[in-house]
Amino acid sequence: MKKMLTLVMAISMSVSIFAAKIATVNTQKVFQGYSKTQVAKTKLETEKTKLEGQLAVKAKNLEKIAKELNAKGDKVTVAEKDKFQKQQMEFGKERQALQQKLGRLEYEEMGTIQTEIKSAVKQVARKSKYDMVIEEGAVLYGGKDITADVLKVLESSKKIKL
């Protein structure tokens, strides 16, 4: 009797898995096609250009000081060498800080977009009563592609419910 009950449960569980309504989504395509992604990329490029410009000015100043010190040759004092080395270290620290700032900004911008994409996927899945949504690359066959629907939801709404 136990074997029969176990068999019936196993069959009913496997049937329920096959009866699930499954969708697929290409999140990379959604990410690239989403207008906010392009806005974020432009914002990041603008910030990067601004920061690189600031660094370039400081690098030129350091280069000018290095040339002046080289021109002095043996007449360079220990204090001048120490001051120059300190300026180089400060420049390196500032460059690292600016790179970290840019990385943080990118993480925040892209994280917000990824959260919106996940919310849109959930919204489309709930509306169309899908039991499961799987990344398109993980599926060889089957499932309804909802990528276009997700993009449509993202573009049509300013704020998506989480």
C-alpha positions as CSV (number, residue, x, y, z in Angstrom):
1,M,0.0,0.0,0.0
2,K,2.9,2.4,0.8
3,K,4.5,1.7,-2.5
4,M,1.3,2.4,-4.3
5,L,0.8,5.7,-2.4
6,T,4.4,6.7,-3.2
7,L,3.9,5.9,-6.9
8,V,0.7,7.9,-7.1
9,M,2.3,10.9,-5.4
10,A,5.4,10.8,-7.7
11,I,3.2,10.6,-10.8
12,S,1.0,13.5,-9.6
13,M,4.0,15.6,-8.8
14,S,5.6,15.0,-12.2
15,V,2.3,15.8,-14.0
16,S,2.0,19.1,-12.1
17,I,5.6,20.0,-13.2
18,F,4.7,19.4,-16.8
19,A,1.5,21.4,-16.5
20,A,3.3,24.5,-15.3
21,K,3.0,27.5,-17.6
22,I,6.6,28.6,-18.3
23,A,8.0,31.7,-19.9
24,T,11.4,32.8,-21.0
25,V,13.1,36.2,-21.0
26,N,16.3,37.5,-22.4
27,T,17.3,39.8,-19.7
28,Q,20.4,41.0,-21.6
29,K,18.3,42.1,-24.5
30,V,15.9,43.8,-22.1
31,F,18.8,45.5,-20.4
32,Q,20.3,46.7,-23.7
33,G,16.9,47.8,-25.1
34,Y,15.7,49.7,-22.1
35,S,15.9,53.4,-22.6
36,K,17.0,54.1,-19.0
37,T,20.1,51.9,-19.7
38,Q,21.1,54.3,-22.4
39,V,20.5,57.3,-20.2
40,A,22.6,55.7,-17.4
41,K,25.4,54.9,-19.8
42,T,25.5,58.5,-21.1
43,K,25.5,59.8,-17.5
44,L,28.4,57.4,-16.6
45,E,30.4,58.4,-19.7
46,T,29.9,62.1,-18.9
47,E,31.0,61.6,-15.3
48,K,34.0,59.5,-16.5
49,T,35.0,62.2,-19.0
50,K,34.8,64.9,-16.3
51,L,36.8,62.9,-13.8
52,E,39.4,62.0,-16.4
53,G,39.7,65.7,-17.3
54,Q,40.4,66.5,-13.7
55,L,43.0,63.8,-13.5
56,A,44.7,64.9,-16.8
57,V,45.2,68.5,-15.5
58,K,46.8,67.2,-12.3
59,A,48.9,64.7,-14.3
60,K,50.2,67.5,-16.5
61,N,51.1,69.6,-13.4
62,L,53.1,66.6,-12.0
63,E,54.8,66.1,-15.4
64,K,55.8,69.8,-15.4
65,I,57.2,69.5,-11.9
66,A,59.1,66.4,-12.9
67,K,60.6,68.1,-15.9
68,E,61.6,71.1,-13.7
69,L,63.3,68.7,-11.2
70,N,65.1,66.9,-14.0
71,A,66.3,70.2,-15.4
72,K,67.9,71.0,-12.0
73,G,69.8,67.8,-12.1
74,D,72.0,67.4,-9.0
75,K,70.8,70.7,-7.6
76,V,67.5,69.2,-6.5
77,T,67.1,69.3,-2.7
78,V,65.8,66.4,-0.6
79,A,62.8,68.6,0.4
80,E,61.9,69.1,-3.3
81,K,62.2,65.3,-4.0
82,D,60.1,64.5,-0.9
83,K,57.4,67.1,-1.9
84,F,57.3,65.7,-5.4
85,Q,56.9,62.1,-4.1
86,K,54.2,63.2,-1.8
87,Q,52.3,64.9,-4.7
88,Q,52.7,61.7,-6.7
89,M,51.2,59.6,-3.9
90,E,48.3,62.1,-3.5
91,F,47.7,61.9,-7.2
92,G,47.6,58.1,-7.0
93,K,45.2,58.1,-4.1
94,E,43.0,60.7,-5.8
95,R,42.9,58.6,-9.0
96,Q,41.9,55.5,-7.0
97,A,39.2,57.5,-5.2
98,L,37.8,58.8,-8.4
99,Q,37.8,55.3,-9.9
100,Q,36.0,54.0,-6.9
101,K,33.4,56.8,-7.1
102,L,32.8,56.0,-10.7
103,G,32.4,52.3,-9.9
104,R,30.0,53.1,-7.1
105,L,27.9,55.3,-9.4
106,E,27.8,52.5,-12.0
107,Y,26.8,49.9,-9.4
108,E,24.0,52.2,-8.2
109,E,22.7,53.1,-11.7
110,M,22.8,49.6,-13.1
111,G,21.4,48.1,-9.8
112,T,18.4,50.3,-10.0
113,I,17.8,49.3,-13.6
114,Q,18.2,45.6,-12.8
115,T,15.7,46.0,-10.0
116,E,13.2,47.6,-12.4
117,I,13.7,44.8,-14.9
118,K,13.1,42.1,-12.3
119,S,9.9,43.9,-11.2
120,A,8.7,44.2,-14.8
121,V,9.4,40.4,-15.4
122,K,7.3,39.7,-12.2
123,Q,4.5,42.0,-13.4
124,V,4.3,40.3,-16.8
125,A,4.5,36.9,-15.3
126,R,1.7,37.6,-12.8
127,K,-0.5,39.3,-15.5
128,S,-0.1,36.4,-17.9
129,K,-0.3,33.8,-15.0
130,Y,3.1,32.2,-15.7
131,D,4.2,29.8,-13.0
132,M,7.8,30.2,-13.9
133,V,10.1,32.6,-15.9
134,I,13.5,31.3,-16.9
135,E,16.4,33.0,-18.6
136,E,16.2,32.4,-22.3
137,G,19.7,31.1,-22.6
138,A,18.9,28.3,-20.1
139,V,16.1,26.8,-22.2
140,L,16.7,24.8,-25.3
141,Y,13.1,24.4,-26.3
142,G,9.7,25.5,-25.1
143,G,8.4,28.3,-23.0
144,K,6.8,31.6,-24.3
145,D,9.3,34.4,-24.9
146,I,8.1,37.5,-22.9
147,T,11.1,39.7,-23.6
148,A,9.2,42.1,-25.8
149,D,6.4,42.3,-23.2
150,V,8.8,43.1,-20.4
151,L,10.4,45.9,-22.5
152,K,7.0,47.2,-23.3
153,V,6.1,47.3,-19.6
154,L,9.4,49.0,-18.7
155,E,9.0,51.7,-21.3
156,S,5.3,52.4,-20.6
157,S,5.6,52.9,-16.9
158,K,7.7,55.4,-15.0
159,K,7.6,53.5,-11.7
160,I,7.0,49.8,-11.4
161,K,5.5,48.3,-8.3
162,L,8.0,46.1,-6.4
